[in-house]
Amino acid sequence: MNEIQRSELKIFKEVKKILDKHHLKYFAIGGTCIGAVRHKGFIPWDDDIDIALPRKDYELFRTQYCSELPDCYRILDYDNCSSHNYLFFKIFDVRNTYVEENYRYDPDRFTGTFIDIMPVDNIPYDNEKNYIKKINHYAKMDLYIRPRPHELTTASQKIRFFCKKILQHLHRVNYYSDKIRDFSLKLSSEPSKKVYFTWRFDLEQNRVIFNKHYFDEIIEVPFEDTTIMIPKGYNEYLTQDFGDYMKLPPDEEQRSIHSVYISDMNKPYSYYAELKRKGEL
């Protein structure tokens, strides 16, 4: 493991304690699930941990139990950061800095090393098409309405900026994310044959809609020097999402998908966020 992975693993272990204590269901997804199955830990060149929870457990963890995290860890979501334009939240280490290139202009989005926590939502039996259409509309509007600091150098950038300002006067910044939350919570106790990875709304449907039974049961598997839960139907899920996930990619593709702006394991994220706010970075 590299230094970033070690830091993320420490965060995960603290998260795992809380999830287990409160009997919240969770499971690894994406590259973390592949890593658990194929490498019994991180994919060697990967640099994040992704776990998912059914919507009801997700909201309980986000709004209630995250307060039990050690003081060195903090959450970043749309409730405490208006420019956070993801439909999931991050738990990060305040003692170091890990900032992706996408957020170089937004000191409010600066964090330390982090893990991502995602919701998994039920799709109603008899109204799948309308459900997807409604959720995707809300998600796109949420993405659009949020303030996103960036360079305003072209005419089109300036026009989009002023259109956002108008929309922000019409609706509070969490208007659409709250609609998604409330709608999804209402469906979380209803019977369903399929689930939706809401935060991935802009991908093709075979990578956002899955059979619910893949995730109904979970199993515990080794992950580095601890264990992690994965869906019992991991093979079906991963095959649908990634194809032949057990096959290693070519050497030239064995690299992180994240473009990093700042990585510093010795200085807190707040140091660089303050420099950015002062215009010194």
C-alpha positions as CSV (number, residue, x, y, z in Angstrom):
1,M,0.0,0.0,0.0
2,N,1.1,3.6,-0.6
3,E,0.7,6.4,1.9
4,I,-2.7,7.6,0.5
5,Q,-4.1,4.1,0.6
6,R,-3.0,3.6,4.2
7,S,-4.7,6.8,5.2
8,E,-7.9,5.8,3.4
9,L,-7.8,2.4,5.0
10,K,-7.7,4.0,8.5
11,I,-10.8,6.1,7.6
12,F,-12.6,3.0,6.4
13,K,-11.8,1.1,9.6
14,E,-13.4,3.9,11.7
15,V,-16.4,4.0,9.4
16,K,-16.8,0.2,9.6
17,K,-16.8,0.3,13.4
18,I,-19.8,2.7,13.4
19,L,-21.7,0.8,10.6
20,D,-21.3,-2.5,12.5
21,K,-22.2,-0.9,15.9
22,H,-25.5,0.4,14.5
23,H,-26.2,-2.7,12.2
24,L,-26.2,-0.6,9.1
25,K,-25.9,-2.5,5.8
26,Y,-23.0,-1.5,3.5
27,F,-21.0,-3.1,0.7
28,A,-18.0,-2.2,-1.4
29,I,-18.7,-1.1,-4.9
30,G,-16.8,-0.1,-8.1
31,G,-13.0,-0.5,-7.9
32,T,-13.1,-1.2,-4.2
33,C,-15.3,-4.3,-4.8
34,I,-13.0,-5.4,-7.7
35,G,-10.0,-4.9,-5.5
36,A,-11.5,-7.0,-2.7
37,V,-12.3,-9.8,-5.1
38,R,-9.3,-9.7,-7.3
39,H,-6.5,-8.4,-5.0
40,K,-7.9,-9.0,-1.5
41,G,-7.4,-5.3,-1.0
42,F,-6.8,-2.2,-3.0
43,I,-6.3,-2.4,-6.7
44,P,-2.6,-1.6,-6.6
45,W,-2.9,1.6,-8.7
46,D,-6.2,2.7,-7.2
47,D,-6.4,5.6,-4.8
48,D,-9.9,5.6,-3.3
49,I,-12.4,3.5,-1.4
50,D,-16.1,3.4,-2.4
51,I,-18.8,1.9,-0.3
52,A,-22.6,2.0,-0.7
53,L,-25.6,1.7,1.6
54,P,-29.3,1.3,1.0
55,R,-30.9,4.7,1.1
56,K,-32.4,4.5,4.6
57,D,-29.2,3.3,6.2
58,Y,-27.3,5.9,4.1
59,E,-29.3,8.8,5.5
60,L,-29.1,7.5,9.0
61,F,-25.3,7.3,8.8
62,R,-25.0,10.7,7.1
63,T,-27.2,12.6,9.4
64,Q,-26.9,10.8,12.7
65,Y,-24.0,8.4,13.1
66,C,-21.2,10.3,11.4
67,S,-21.0,12.4,14.5
68,E,-19.4,9.4,16.2
69,L,-16.3,9.7,13.9
70,P,-13.0,10.7,15.6
71,D,-12.4,14.4,15.5
72,C,-9.7,14.0,12.8
73,Y,-12.4,13.0,10.3
74,R,-15.1,15.1,8.8
75,I,-17.8,14.8,6.2
76,L,-18.3,16.8,3.0
77,D,-21.7,16.8,1.5
78,Y,-24.3,19.2,0.1
79,D,-25.6,20.1,3.6
80,N,-22.3,21.7,4.6
81,C,-20.9,22.7,1.2
82,S,-23.1,24.5,-1.2
83,S,-20.8,23.8,-4.2
84,H,-20.7,20.0,-3.4
85,N,-22.4,18.8,-6.6
86,Y,-22.3,15.1,-5.9
87,L,-25.3,13.0,-4.8
88,F,-23.1,11.2,-2.3
89,F,-20.8,12.3,0.5
90,K,-17.1,12.0,1.5
91,I,-15.4,11.3,4.8
92,F,-12.0,12.9,4.9
93,D,-8.9,13.3,7.1
94,V,-8.4,16.9,8.2
95,R,-4.7,16.3,8.9
96,N,-3.5,16.0,5.3
97,T,-4.4,17.4,1.8
98,Y,-5.7,15.6,-1.2
99,V,-7.4,17.8,-3.8
100,E,-8.4,16.7,-7.2
101,E,-7.8,19.0,-10.3
102,N,-11.6,19.5,-10.7
103,Y,-11.7,21.6,-7.5
104,R,-8.6,23.8,-8.0
105,Y,-10.8,26.9,-8.0
106,D,-13.0,25.9,-5.1
107,P,-11.3,26.0,-1.6
108,D,-14.6,24.9,-0.1
109,R,-14.1,21.5,-1.8
110,F,-10.5,21.0,-0.6
111,T,-10.2,17.9,1.6
112,G,-7.7,15.5,2.9
113,T,-7.6,11.8,1.8
114,F,-11.1,10.5,1.7
115,I,-13.5,7.7,1.1
116,D,-16.8,8.0,-0.8
117,I,-20.1,6.9,0.6
118,M,-23.0,6.3,-1.9
119,P,-26.7,5.6,-1.6
120,V,-28.5,2.8,-3.4
121,D,-32.1,3.5,-4.3
122,N,-35.1,1.3,-5.0
123,I,-36.8,1.6,-8.4
124,P,-40.7,1.3,-8.2
125,Y,-42.1,-1.8,-9.8
126,D,-44.6,-0.2,-12.1
127,N,-43.1,3.1,-13.0
128,E,-39.5,2.6,-13.9
129,K,-39.3,4.9,-16.9
130,N,-41.0,7.9,-15.2
131,Y,-38.9,7.3,-12.0
132,I,-35.6,7.4,-14.0
133,K,-36.8,10.5,-15.9
134,K,-37.8,12.4,-12.7
135,I,-34.6,11.5,-10.8
136,N,-32.4,12.4,-13.7
137,H,-34.1,15.7,-14.1
138,Y,-33.7,16.5,-10.4
139,A,-30.0,15.4,-10.6
140,K,-29.2,17.5,-13.6
141,M,-30.9,20.6,-12.1
142,D,-29.0,20.0,-8.8
143,L,-25.7,19.9,-10.7
144,Y,-26.6,23.1,-12.6
145,I,-27.9,25.1,-9.6
146,R,-24.9,24.7,-7.4
147,P,-22.3,27.5,-7.3
148,R,-19.1,26.2,-8.8
149,P,-16.1,28.5,-8.7
150,H,-14.2,28.4,-11.9
151,E,-12.5,30.6,-14.4
152,L,-14.8,33.0,-16.3
153,T,-12.8,33.7,-19.3
154,T,-15.1,33.0,-22.2
155,A,-18.5,34.5,-23.1
156,S,-20.3,31.1,-22.8
157,Q,-18.8,30.6,-19.3
158,K,-20.1,34.0,-18.2
159,I,-23.5,33.4,-19.7
160,R,-23.8,30.1,-17.8
161,F,-22.7,31.8,-14.6
162,F,-25.4,34.4,-14.8
163,C,-28.1,31.9,-15.7
164,K,-27.1,30.0,-12.5
165,K,-27.4,33.1,-10.5
166,I,-30.9,33.6,-11.7
167,L,-31.8,30.0,-10.9
168,Q,-30.3,30.3,-7.4
169,H,-32.6,33.2,-6.7
170,L,-35.6,31.0,-7.5
171,H,-34.6,28.0,-5.5
172,R,-32.5,27.3,-2.5
173,V,-29.3,25.4,-3.3
174,N,-30.5,22.1,-1.8
175,Y,-33.9,22.2,-3.4
176,Y,-33.3,19.4,-5.9
177,S,-31.0,17.3,-3.8
178,D,-33.6,17.3,-1.1
179,K,-36.3,16.2,-3.6
180,I,-34.1,13.3,-4.6
181,R,-33.6,12.4,-0.9
182,D,-37.3,12.6,0.0
183,F,-38.5,10.7,-3.1
184,S,-35.9,8.0,-2.6
185,L,-36.6,7.6,1.1
186,K,-40.3,7.2,0.4
187,L,-39.4,4.3,-2.0
188,S,-36.8,2.7,0.3
189,S,-39.4,0.5,2.2
190,E,-41.4,-0.5,-0.9
191,P,-40.8,-3.8,-2.7
192,S,-38.5,-3.5,-5.7
193,K,-36.9,-5.7,-8.3
194,K,-34.2,-3.2,-9.3
195,V,-32.0,-0.6,-7.8
196,Y,-30.5,2.7,-9.1
197,F,-27.1,4.2,-8.5
198,T,-28.5,7.7,-8.4
199,W,-25.1,9.5,-8.2
200,R,-24.2,8.0,-11.6
201,F,-27.3,9.3,-13.4
202,D,-25.3,10.5,-16.4
203,L,-23.9,7.1,-17.3
204,E,-25.5,4.5,-19.6
205,Q,-28.4,2.6,-18.0
206,N,-26.6,-0.8,-17.8
207,R,-24.2,0.9,-15.4
208,V,-26.8,2.6,-13.1
209,I,-29.7,0.1,-13.0
210,F,-29.1,-3.4,-11.5
211,N,-31.1,-6.3,-10.3
212,K,-31.8,-5.8,-6.6
213,H,-31.1,-9.4,-5.7
214,Y,-27.4,-8.8,-6.4
215,F,-27.3,-6.7,-3.3
216,D,-29.9,-8.3,-1.0
217,E,-27.3,-10.4,0.7
218,I,-23.8,-9.4,1.6
219,I,-20.7,-11.4,2.4
220,E,-17.5,-10.6,4.3
221,V,-14.1,-10.9,2.5
222,P,-10.5,-10.0,3.2
223,F,-9.4,-6.5,2.5
224,E,-5.7,-5.7,3.2
225,D,-5.3,-6.3,7.0
226,T,-9.1,-6.1,7.7
227,T,-12.3,-7.3,6.1
228,I,-15.0,-5.6,4.0
229,M,-18.5,-6.5,3.0
230,I,-19.4,-7.0,-0.7
231,P,-22.6,-8.0,-2.4
232,K,-23.2,-11.8,-2.5
233,G,-24.1,-11.2,-6.2
234,Y,-20.8,-9.5,-6.8
235,N,-20.0,-11.5,-9.9
236,E,-23.2,-10.6,-11.7
237,Y,-22.9,-6.9,-10.5
238,L,-19.3,-6.5,-11.5
239,T,-19.7,-8.3,-14.8
240,Q,-22.6,-6.0,-15.8
241,D,-20.7,-2.9,-14.7
242,F,-17.2,-3.7,-15.8
243,G,-17.2,-6.7,-18.1
244,D,-14.3,-9.2,-17.4
245,Y,-13.3,-7.6,-14.2
246,M,-10.8,-10.3,-13.2
247,K,-8.7,-9.5,-16.2
248,L,-6.0,-6.9,-15.5
249,P,-6.0,-3.9,-17.8
250,P,-3.0,-3.2,-20.1
251,D,0.0,-1.7,-18.3
252,E,-0.6,1.8,-19.7
253,E,-4.1,1.8,-18.1
254,Q,-2.9,0.7,-14.7
255,R,-3.0,4.2,-13.2
256,S,-5.3,6.3,-11.1
257,I,-8.3,7.8,-12.8
258,H,-8.0,10.9,-10.6
259,S,-6.1,14.0,-11.7
260,V,-4.6,15.5,-8.5
261,Y,-4.1,19.2,-7.9
262,I,-2.5,19.0,-4.5
263,S,-1.3,15.9,-2.5
264,D,0.5,16.6,0.8
265,M,0.4,14.1,3.6
266,N,2.1,16.5,6.0
267,K,-0.1,19.6,5.9
268,P,-3.8,19.9,6.7
269,Y,-6.2,20.7,3.9
270,S,-7.2,23.9,5.6
271,Y,-3.7,25.3,5.0
272,Y,-4.1,25.2,1.3
273,A,-7.7,26.2,1.4
274,E,-6.7,29.4,3.2
275,L,-3.9,30.1,0.7
276,K,-6.5,29.7,-2.2
277,R,-8.9,32.1,-0.5
278,K,-6.2,34.7,-0.2
279,G,-5.2,34.3,-3.8
280,E,-1.8,33.0,-2.9
281,L,-2.2,29.6,-4.5
